[in-house]
């Protein structure tokens, strides 16, 4: 914009200077012509006066005439300071105020003489070789009484004064032009600045808008075209700001949706390159966006079946849905939906791929199926026993009282087992669906655990198993008392059931990460035994429903196979964690970590 201002200033100075220069030249020329014309008129009058007052028809010898006219010319020059020359009709000079007539050539061919002969008066301006300066010549014919031209009277004067006047004029003109140039430069700069300053502001605002600074505005100017342009830029900036605000808000929403979607999103453009990948897709596919973005889909080291599915969608331009097992980075079952993307003009522009990880769904379906099978199997055994012994009694065993009582006892035991099994199933169903209310309250742990151990102490004494409790005084926890007791009793019952006679079952409670004041936010509850232990291959499935390490012993002890699954869900309802460590023949240790306050 500075260049434009300088250019505009220069153009204005040149225009003004050229105009003044042309005007000065014109004025100087007019003044010079006017001055010369005035001199010519004066010289013509002087010549007529000289002709009228002088004796120019004198007769005598040529020498006498030259002497006479030369004296007259010198006398007149002394009075007028002008050179006077008398030329005879044949062009012979017979008198001159400055030169010897005898040495002067014929003047008949001189322009002023020729003009005087033909027009009555002649004017010429030329350089005088004799006087070495510019001279103005004027001549008129001299006639006798018969109106016959007897000669020519010529007067001349130096143009040095005229030249001096013209030089003075040019001097003042040049000085005036310089001053005018300076003034014109300052005025032009001010005018150019006044014109370009608003444009500079608008240019800066436009550049800021280009740099996405849509809050920039043009200051208010006059209501002319420049002002209207500023208002238009302000309205454009405001409109762009509103549009960019909406676009950014939509981008934030879309980005929030993309980043928090559990489903993976992948987009492939018309050049078959991966252009979009959300975090879920990165997690599912096992590659970061830096590794995949910009690459062709068939160069992205993806599973062959997945690549083939993308290729099929690109070739057919139709939606495809398929279920596929991925083995990297972990084994997953994926539901993949591919849809071709087209613009409003129905031009194909790529493929949108939505990936759902349905591993958990399929696992739940499998667990549900296994659960139904396990429930059917668990129910079938007591029902078959009840039915079999009932049929035996109906067939005549009622007549044998001792046999009948034995069979009825078996039927009762099996019905009790069936009742416990159904009760545990219903309890587990409620816990999993979180339909049981949790009533949290402060619990004094030493007293609470002591009561829980007391419930099972007689059962432990039957097997000569030692029950022990290790806990510091003044330990509290906020929990659901009934559910916490259910956890402890389940773990103690398992410990007693799977520990040989004379073994030990211990309960130990310890705080986790106490601070300098002795306060703690979590505690660890450990139930350990010296029983038969659990093989390592069974440890990952120990909390599954109906899973038994020793099925025959579990059933003989009256277990339903749901106790540890119930324990795990109850611990999770208390925002805690449970893990198991075990060695075959040495014993098992269940470790529960619970927050002190909920």
Phi, psi and omega per residue, in radians:
X1 nan -0.525 3.089
X2 -1.113 -0.677 3.112
X3 -1.114 -0.700 3.138
X4 -1.135 -0.704 3.116
X5 -1.108 -0.787 3.126
X6 -1.113 -0.705 3.140
X7 -1.129 -0.760 3.133
X8 -1.130 -0.724 3.100
X9 -1.084 -0.777 -3.137
X10 -1.088 -0.755 -3.140
X11 -1.088 -0.748 -3.138
X12 -1.143 -0.708 3.118
X13 -1.111 -0.772 -3.138
X14 -1.089 -0.749 -3.138
X15 -1.102 -0.837 -3.126
X16 -1.151 -0.784 -3.126
X17 -1.109 -0.744 3.133
X18 -1.111 -0.732 3.129
X19 -1.071 -0.796 -3.125
X20 -1.202 -0.618 3.129
X21 -1.144 -0.785 3.115
X22 -1.111 -0.725 3.116
X23 -1.120 -0.670 3.132
X24 -1.168 -0.753 3.116
X25 -1.083 -0.756 3.126
X26 -1.077 -0.776 3.140
X27 -1.121 -0.727 3.140
X28 -1.112 -0.720 3.129
X29 -1.148 -0.753 3.116
X30 -1.094 -0.746 -3.136
X31 -1.113 -0.748 3.135
X32 -1.094 -0.830 3.133
X33 -1.079 -0.703 3.140
X34 -1.139 -0.704 -3.133
X35 -1.157 -0.761 3.134
X36 -1.136 -0.736 3.121
X37 -1.059 -0.697 3.105
X38 -1.120 -0.716 3.111
X39 -1.120 -0.715 3.135
X40 -1.066 -0.775 3.133
X41 -1.087 -0.746 3.136
X42 -1.126 -0.709 -3.129
X43 -1.156 -0.651 3.109
X44 -1.106 -0.759 3.119
X45 -1.101 -0.736 3.139
X46 -1.077 -0.725 3.137
X47 -1.097 -0.739 3.114
X48 -1.125 -0.663 3.102
X49 -1.111 -0.757 3.137
X50 -1.112 -0.712 3.134
X51 -1.128 -0.684 -3.081
X52 -1.282 -0.533 -3.031
X53 -1.747 -0.273 -3.075
X54 -1.712 2.883 3.113
X55 -1.807 1.614 -3.045
X56 -1.794 0.091 3.140
X57 -1.919 0.423 -3.094
X58 -1.143 2.538 -3.093
X59 -2.021 2.493 3.109
X60 2.922 -3.005 3.104
X61 -1.242 2.854 -3.087
X62 -1.118 -0.645 -3.126
X63 -1.189 -0.748 3.124
X64 -1.111 -0.752 -3.135
X65 -1.109 -0.750 3.123
X66 -1.057 -0.699 -3.140
X67 -1.168 -0.782 -3.101
X68 -1.122 -0.919 -3.063
X69 -1.194 -0.553 3.083
X70 -1.156 -0.678 3.101
X71 -1.125 -0.763 3.105
X72 -1.046 -0.767 -3.113
X73 -1.107 -0.704 -3.134
X74 -1.181 -0.677 3.127
X75 -1.108 -0.739 3.134
X76 -1.178 -0.677 3.130
X77 -1.106 -0.645 3.136
X78 -1.086 -0.502 -3.114
X79 -1.540 -0.583 -3.025
X80 -1.950 -0.206 -3.093
X81 1.072 0.573 3.117
X82 -2.205 2.496 -3.138
X83 -1.327 2.358 -3.104
X84 -2.198 2.305 -3.138
X85 -2.298 2.342 3.093
X86 -1.952 2.152 -3.089
X87 -2.009 2.318 3.108
X88 -1.269 2.856 -3.060
X89 -1.038 -0.511 3.133
X90 -1.495 0.075 3.076
X91 1.690 -0.056 -3.139
X92 -1.351 2.276 3.111
X93 -1.405 2.137 -3.119
X94 -2.062 0.108 3.080
X95 -2.980 2.332 3.134
X96 -2.665 2.481 -3.056
X97 -1.397 -0.316 -3.028
X98 -2.029 -0.469 -3.035
X99 -2.206 2.857 3.080
X100 -1.372 2.087 -3.074
X101 -1.017 -0.539 -3.101
X102 -1.146 -0.443 -3.096
X103 -1.613 -0.049 -3.076
X104 -1.670 2.496 -3.108
X105 -1.377 3.100 -3.118
X106 -1.223 2.330 -3.057
X107 -1.826 0.188 -3.070
X108 -1.169 -0.486 -3.125
X109 -1.558 -0.008 3.125
X110 -1.148 2.476 -3.048
X111 -1.015 -0.711 -3.082
X112 -1.206 -0.595 3.105
X113 -1.214 -0.768 3.138
X114 -1.088 -0.729 3.134
X115 -1.147 -0.687 3.138
X116 -1.153 -0.656 -3.133
X117 -1.153 -0.636 -3.066
X118 -1.637 -0.533 -3.016
X119 -1.978 -0.145 -3.105
X120 1.612 -0.303 3.085
X121 -2.750 2.514 3.134
X122 -2.394 2.418 -3.135
X123 -2.231 2.413 3.077
X124 -2.604 2.452 3.014
X125 -2.052 2.116 3.141
X126 -2.723 2.946 3.139
X127 -1.441 2.263 -3.116
X128 -1.588 2.069 3.103
X129 -1.194 -0.467 -3.119
X130 -1.292 -0.821 -3.085
X131 -1.675 -0.156 3.105
X132 1.045 0.757 3.070
X133 -2.813 2.884 3.118
X134 -1.259 2.356 -3.100
X135 -2.273 2.601 3.016
X136 -1.874 2.129 -3.093
X137 -1.926 2.434 3.040
X138 -2.375 2.363 -3.089
X139 -2.455 2.538 3.051
X140 -2.381 2.696 3.124
X141 -1.345 2.611 3.054
X142 -1.886 2.150 -3.075
X143 -2.075 2.667 3.084
X144 -1.531 -2.936 -3.090
X145 -1.179 -0.408 3.138
X146 -1.526 0.150 3.118
X147 1.135 0.572 3.089
X148 -1.815 2.336 -3.103
X149 -1.239 2.085 3.135
X150 -1.789 -0.225 3.137
X151 3.057 -2.993 -3.137
X152 -2.319 2.397 3.087
X153 -1.870 2.113 -3.096
X154 -2.088 2.352 3.084
X155 -2.119 2.485 3.135
X156 -2.437 2.658 3.108
X157 -2.510 2.651 -3.128
X158 -1.254 2.471 3.089
X159 -1.641 0.272 3.137
X160 -1.058 -0.678 3.120
X161 -1.153 -0.717 3.092
X162 -1.107 -0.785 3.121
X163 -1.068 -0.659 3.117
X164 -1.129 -0.712 3.116
X165 -1.118 -0.731 3.128
X166 -1.141 -0.714 3.109
X167 -1.099 -0.710 3.079
X168 -1.068 -0.715 3.118
X169 -1.085 -0.771 3.117
X170 -1.137 -0.629 3.103
X171 -1.056 -0.921 3.126
X172 -1.113 -0.583 3.126
X173 -1.160 -0.757 3.137
X174 -1.137 -0.801 3.105
X175 -1.038 -0.762 3.126
X176 -1.098 -0.695 3.115
X177 -1.134 -0.695 3.107
X178 -1.085 -0.839 3.109
X179 -1.061 -0.729 3.140
X180 -1.128 -0.673 3.102
X181 -1.064 -0.763 3.126
X182 -1.072 -0.865 3.141
X183 -1.086 -0.757 3.136
X184 -1.105 -0.649 3.108
X185 -1.091 -0.819 3.116
X186 -1.101 -0.800 -3.137
X187 -1.130 -0.749 -3.140
X188 -1.097 -0.698 3.119
X189 -1.104 -0.745 3.130
X190 -1.119 -0.748 3.124
X191 -1.129 -0.783 -3.140
X192 -1.105 -0.700 3.113
X193 -1.131 -0.728 3.106
X194 -1.078 -0.553 3.129
X195 -1.408 -0.739 -3.017
X196 -1.492 -0.406 -3.108
X197 -1.024 -0.851 3.075
X198 -1.079 -0.633 3.128
X199 -1.158 -0.654 3.080
X200 -1.063 -0.784 3.112
X201 -1.049 -0.770 -3.136
X202 -1.131 -0.669 3.118
X203 -1.114 -0.756 3.109
X204 -1.091 -0.741 3.107
X205 -1.093 -0.736 3.124
X206 -1.091 -0.684 3.103
X207 -1.153 -0.697 3.099
X208 -1.148 -0.651 3.070
X209 -1.119 -0.698 3.082
X210 -1.060 -0.611 3.102
X211 -1.495 0.295 3.054
X212 1.190 0.421 2.996
X213 -1.680 1.492 -3.016
X214 -1.463 0.016 3.107
X215 -1.522 -0.162 -3.128
X216 -1.238 2.454 -3.123
X217 -2.350 2.642 3.073
X218 -1.459 2.305 3.094
X219 -1.070 2.674 -3.126
X220 -1.240 2.279 3.089
X221 -2.071 -2.909 -3.137
X222 -1.140 3.034 -3.061
X223 -1.595 0.413 3.128
X224 -1.499 -2.871 -3.094
X225 -1.090 -0.687 3.118
X226 -1.120 -0.744 3.098
X227 -1.090 -0.726 3.111
X228 -1.112 -0.659 3.086
X229 -1.107 -0.734 3.094
X230 -1.065 -0.760 3.111
X231 -1.094 -0.691 3.124
X232 -1.114 -0.711 3.107
X233 -1.139 -0.716 3.104
X234 -1.080 -0.760 3.123
X235 -1.133 -0.694 3.104
X236 -1.101 -0.764 3.138
X237 -1.095 -0.754 3.124
X238 -1.103 -0.738 3.116
X239 -1.112 -0.761 3.112
X240 -1.117 -0.672 3.124
X241 -1.082 -0.783 3.114
X242 -1.109 -0.750 -3.134
X243 -1.148 -0.740 3.134
X244 -1.172 -0.589 3.076
X245 -1.092 -0.780 3.112
X246 -1.147 -0.717 -3.135
X247 -1.120 -0.759 -3.138
X248 -1.153 -0.687 3.104
X249 -1.092 -0.754 3.103
X250 -1.138 -0.667 3.110
X251 -1.126 -0.732 3.115
X252 -1.094 -0.742 3.120
X253 -1.111 -0.806 -3.137
X254 -1.109 -0.730 3.128
X255 -1.123 -0.715 3.098
X256 -1.072 -0.744 3.114
X257 -1.119 -0.802 -3.094
X258 -1.105 -0.743 -3.069
X259 -1.274 -0.469 -3.065
X260 -1.816 0.023 3.078
X261 -1.229 2.389 3.059
X262 -1.334 -0.415 3.117
X263 -1.469 2.557 3.095
X264 -1.447 2.422 3.116
X265 -2.106 2.231 3.064
X266 -2.316 2.397 3.107
X267 -2.184 2.334 3.112
X268 -2.056 2.281 -3.084
X269 -1.485 -3.089 -3.081
X270 -1.150 -0.360 3.094
X271 -1.567 0.205 3.069
X272 1.134 0.537 3.083
X273 -1.881 2.558 3.130
X274 -1.331 2.057 -3.054
X275 -1.964 -0.242 -3.092
X276 -2.578 2.425 -3.131
X277 -2.696 2.073 3.131
X278 -1.575 2.889 -3.083
X279 -0.972 -0.644 -3.139
X280 -1.118 -0.694 3.104
X281 -1.140 -0.689 3.086
X282 -1.039 -0.765 -3.120
X283 -1.157 -0.736 -3.087
X284 -1.209 -0.775 -3.076
X285 -1.412 -0.329 3.096
X286 1.436 0.272 3.108
X287 -2.280 2.543 3.103
X288 -1.402 2.848 3.135
X289 -1.113 -0.568 3.112
X290 -1.091 -0.525 -3.119
X291 -1.414 -0.413 -3.009
X292 -1.912 -0.635 -3.034
X293 -1.071 2.318 3.123
X294 1.579 -0.206 3.126
X295 -1.574 2.695 3.022
X296 -1.222 2.563 -3.043
X297 -1.064 -0.546 -3.118
X298 -1.487 0.047 3.070
X299 -1.980 0.166 -3.002
X300 -1.653 0.237 3.084
X301 0.996 0.755 3.116
X302 -1.734 2.890 -3.140
X303 -1.006 2.452 -3.028
X304 -1.034 -0.742 -3.123
X305 -1.101 -0.635 3.130
X306 -1.188 -0.757 3.101
X307 -1.103 -0.697 3.129
X308 -1.144 -0.620 3.124
X309 -1.159 -0.704 3.100
X310 -1.119 -0.766 3.139
X311 -1.064 -0.689 3.127
X312 -1.118 -0.711 3.131
X313 -1.146 -0.693 3.136
X314 -1.146 -0.698 -3.096
X315 -1.287 -0.714 -3.072
X316 -1.536 -0.357 -3.089
X317 0.990 0.616 3.125
X318 -2.240 2.690 3.133
X319 -1.192 2.463 3.139
X320 -2.320 2.419 3.069
X321 -2.306 2.310 -3.095
X322 -2.655 2.754 3.097
X323 -1.942 2.336 -2.985
X324 -2.512 2.571 3.105
X325 -1.748 2.171 3.064
X326 -1.815 2.450 -3.111
X327 -1.907 -0.075 3.107
X328 -2.306 2.416 -0.010
X329 -1.364 -0.197 3.046
X330 -2.579 2.797 -3.130
X331 -1.233 2.109 -3.106
X332 -2.425 2.656 3.008
X333 -1.836 2.110 -3.033
X334 -2.054 2.416 2.985
X335 -1.754 2.003 -3.015
X336 -1.956 2.211 3.137
X337 -2.124 2.056 -3.137
X338 -1.934 2.258 -3.141
X339 -2.279 2.253 3.045
X340 -1.214 2.496 -3.131
X341 -1.832 2.303 3.114
X342 -2.339 2.540 3.081
X343 -1.403 -3.083 -3.126
X344 -1.089 -0.529 3.118
X345 -1.494 0.246 3.083
X346 1.108 0.395 3.079
X347 -1.480 2.212 -3.104
X348 -1.158 2.321 -3.077
X349 -2.282 0.036 3.094
X350 2.648 -2.916 -3.105
X351 -2.299 2.335 3.041
X352 -1.832 2.208 -3.093
X353 -2.041 2.164 3.082
X354 -1.962 2.175 -3.061
X355 -2.031 2.110 3.091
X356 -1.886 2.238 3.044
X357 -1.485 1.839 -3.081
X358 -1.856 0.357 3.127
X359 -1.028 -0.818 -3.122
X360 -1.117 -0.681 3.136
X361 -1.089 -0.830 3.135
X362 -1.144 -0.630 3.095
X363 -1.131 -0.722 3.103
X364 -1.133 -0.690 3.094
X365 -1.092 -0.725 3.113
X366 -1.143 -0.720 3.119
X367 -1.135 -0.663 3.111
X368 -1.114 -0.734 3.121
X369 -1.134 -0.770 3.102
X370 -1.130 -0.643 3.130
X371 -1.086 -0.786 3.106
X372 -1.066 -0.740 3.131
X373 -1.129 -0.767 -3.141
X374 -1.130 -0.752 3.116
X375 -1.066 -0.771 3.133
X376 -1.063 -0.741 -3.128
X377 -1.164 -0.770 -3.117
X378 -1.162 -0.622 3.137
X379 -1.337 -0.508 -3.064
X380 -1.126 -0.677 -3.084
X381 -1.102 -0.956 3.128
X382 -1.150 -0.616 -3.139
X383 -1.150 -0.728 3.114
X384 -1.097 -0.697 3.131
X385 -1.136 -0.803 3.129
X386 -1.053 -0.787 -3.116
X387 -1.128 -0.749 -3.088
X388 -1.126 -0.845 -3.135
X389 -1.199 -0.576 3.091
X390 -1.153 -0.698 3.101
X391 -1.132 -0.663 3.113
X392 -1.122 -0.754 3.109
X393 -1.094 -0.740 -3.136
X394 -1.184 -0.435 -3.127
X395 -1.384 -0.078 3.078
X396 2.324 -0.083 -3.133
X397 -1.197 -0.248 3.107
X398 -1.116 -0.416 -3.114
X399 -1.256 -0.432 3.085
X400 -1.654 1.785 -2.997
X401 -1.047 -0.763 -3.085
X402 -1.136 -0.743 3.118
X403 -1.168 -0.704 -3.126
X404 -1.094 -0.742 -3.137
X405 -1.131 -0.700 3.133
X406 -1.102 -0.778 -3.140
X407 -1.141 -0.689 3.132
X408 -1.135 -0.630 3.092
X409 -1.125 -0.711 3.110
X410 -1.118 -0.740 3.106
X411 -1.074 -0.698 3.133
X412 -1.137 -0.796 -3.140
X413 -1.074 -0.748 3.132
X414 -1.153 -0.636 3.102
X415 -1.192 -0.635 3.072
X416 -1.113 -0.754 3.098
X417 -1.089 -0.721 3.106
X418 -1.103 -0.679 3.125
X419 -1.137 -0.747 3.107
X420 -1.118 -0.717 -3.126
X421 -1.086 -0.822 3.131
X422 -1.135 -0.685 3.113
X423 -1.089 -0.759 3.117
X424 -1.144 -0.670 3.117
X425 -1.086 -0.789 3.128
X426 -1.134 -0.704 3.132
X427 -1.108 -0.796 3.133
X428 -1.114 -0.673 3.121
X429 -1.095 -0.745 3.121
X430 -1.132 -0.745 -3.110
X431 -1.126 -0.796 -3.114
X432 -1.126 -0.626 3.133
X433 -1.489 0.011 3.114
X434 0.968 0.696 3.114
X435 -1.698 0.021 3.111
X436 -1.626 2.372 3.124
X437 -1.307 2.489 3.108
X438 -1.922 2.036 -3.120
X439 -1.871 1.705 -3.099
X440 -1.479 2.426 3.105
X441 -2.720 2.754 3.113
X442 -1.140 2.368 -3.117
X443 -2.208 2.282 3.046
X444 -1.501 1.864 -2.923
X445 -1.115 -0.757 -3.114
X446 -0.978 -0.815 -3.138
X447 -1.202 -0.704 -3.116
X448 -1.098 -0.789 -3.118
X449 -1.229 -0.620 3.108
X450 -1.082 -0.732 3.108
X451 -1.143 -0.681 3.134
X452 -1.123 -0.719 3.097
X453 -1.160 -0.603 -3.125
X454 -1.102 -0.569 -3.135
X455 -1.090 -0.638 -3.056
X456 -1.819 0.120 -3.057
X457 -1.161 -0.686 -3.134
X458 -1.124 -0.725 3.116
X459 -1.094 -0.658 3.112
X460 -1.208 -0.628 -3.134
X461 -1.142 -0.522 3.114
X462 -1.059 -0.577 -3.141
X463 -1.805 0.180 3.138
X464 0.985 0.693 3.122
X465 -1.672 2.332 -3.119
X466 -1.524 2.111 3.055
X467 -1.736 2.259 -3.130
X468 -2.381 2.639 -3.135
X469 -2.240 2.253 3.119
X470 -2.170 1.903 -3.109
X471 -2.685 2.509 3.094
X472 -1.347 2.713 3.057
X473 -1.227 2.786 3.054
X474 1.071 0.799 3.057
X475 -1.973 2.201 -3.110
X476 -2.182 2.752 3.041
X477 -2.602 2.589 3.076
X478 -1.765 1.980 -3.062
X479 -2.733 3.035 3.025
X480 -1.455 1.972 -2.993
X481 -1.051 -0.790 -3.098
X482 -1.129 -0.768 -3.108
X483 -1.228 -0.645 3.086
X484 -1.124 -0.675 3.085
X485 -1.138 -0.666 3.111
X486 -1.086 -0.674 3.097
X487 -1.101 -0.881 -3.070
X488 -1.102 -0.801 -3.084
X489 -1.157 -0.668 3.104
X490 -1.078 -0.786 -3.126
X491 -1.196 -0.699 3.106
X492 -1.163 -0.683 3.122
X493 -1.094 -0.751 3.091
X494 -1.098 -0.727 3.138
X495 -1.074 -0.757 3.133
X496 -1.176 -0.713 -3.075
X497 -1.161 -0.624 -3.041
X498 -1.845 0.306 3.071
X499 -1.938 2.340 -3.130
X500 -1.169 2.838 3.118
X501 -1.001 2.388 3.124
X502 1.497 0.089 -3.130
X503 -1.444 -2.964 -3.110
X504 -2.310 2.494 3.014
X505 -2.246 2.146 -3.065
X506 -2.120 2.559 3.032
X507 -2.118 2.194 -3.121
X508 -2.302 2.381 3.120
X509 -2.149 2.316 3.140
X510 -2.496 2.505 3.116
X511 -1.294 2.706 3.114
X512 -1.948 2.224 3.052
X513 0.865 1.044 3.080
X514 -1.205 2.570 3.111
X515 -1.517 -3.016 -3.080
X516 -1.129 -0.446 3.133
X517 -1.493 -0.031 -3.117
X518 1.532 -0.008 3.119
X519 -1.416 2.711 3.133
X520 -2.581 2.701 -3.113
X521 -1.852 -0.302 3.111
X522 -2.376 2.759 3.064
X523 -2.416 2.773 -3.135
X524 -1.996 2.262 3.124
X525 -2.033 2.090 -3.055
X526 -2.038 2.219 3.036
X527 -2.032 1.977 -3.090
X528 -2.186 2.701 3.105
X529 -2.459 2.997 3.113
X530 -1.957 0.649 -3.038
X531 -1.447 -2.729 -3.022
X532 -1.238 -0.372 3.137
X533 1.423 2.978 -3.101
X534 -2.156 2.289 3.096
X535 -1.079 2.622 -3.096
X536 -1.069 -0.591 -3.121
X537 -1.166 -0.367 -3.123
X538 -1.653 -0.236 -3.076
X539 -1.031 -0.750 -3.124
X540 -1.098 -0.370 -3.053
X541 -1.901 0.173 -3.003
X542 -1.120 -0.475 -3.109
X543 -1.675 0.137 3.081
X544 -1.331 2.672 3.134
X545 -1.194 2.372 3.092
X546 1.142 0.188 3.126
X547 -1.481 2.221 -3.134
X548 -2.217 2.370 3.065
X549 -1.292 -0.875 3.093
X550 -2.040 1.633 -2.996
X551 -1.106 -0.738 -3.094
X552 -1.118 -0.762 -3.115
X553 -1.229 -0.604 3.137
X554 -1.108 -0.759 -3.139
X555 -1.209 -0.637 -3.129
X556 -1.178 -0.466 3.117
X557 -1.487 -0.031 3.122
X558 1.529 0.181 -3.126
X559 -1.322 2.629 3.135
X560 -1.759 -0.195 -3.102
X561 1.455 0.133 -3.095
X562 -1.981 -0.108 -3.026
X563 -1.053 -0.881 -3.102
X564 -1.198 -0.550 3.070
X565 -1.129 -0.711 3.085
X566 -1.113 -0.749 3.134
X567 -1.029 -0.812 -3.111
X568 -1.042 -0.795 -3.122
X569 -1.172 -0.646 3.122
X570 -1.180 -0.689 3.089
X571 -1.067 -0.739 3.135
X572 -1.160 -0.584 3.064
X573 -1.145 -0.413 3.072
X574 -1.583 0.202 -3.138
X575 1.092 0.559 -3.124
X576 -2.010 -3.083 3.119
X577 -2.290 2.688 3.102
X578 -2.393 2.464 3.062
X579 -2.491 2.841 -3.099
X580 -2.257 2.410 3.024
X581 -2.208 2.323 -3.071
X582 -2.687 2.622 3.003
X583 -2.337 2.345 -3.103
X584 -1.102 2.251 3.117
X585 1.475 -0.172 -3.123
X586 -1.896 -0.745 3.115
X587 2.511 3.139 -3.076
X588 -2.270 2.526 3.123
X589 -2.309 2.095 3.043
X590 -1.740 2.196 -3.110
X591 -2.013 2.119 3.130
X592 -2.030 2.279 3.055
X593 -2.012 2.169 -3.060
X594 -2.231 2.526 3.004
X595 -1.253 2.546 -3.097
X596 -1.294 -0.692 -3.097
X597 -2.172 2.385 3.137
X598 -1.815 nan nan
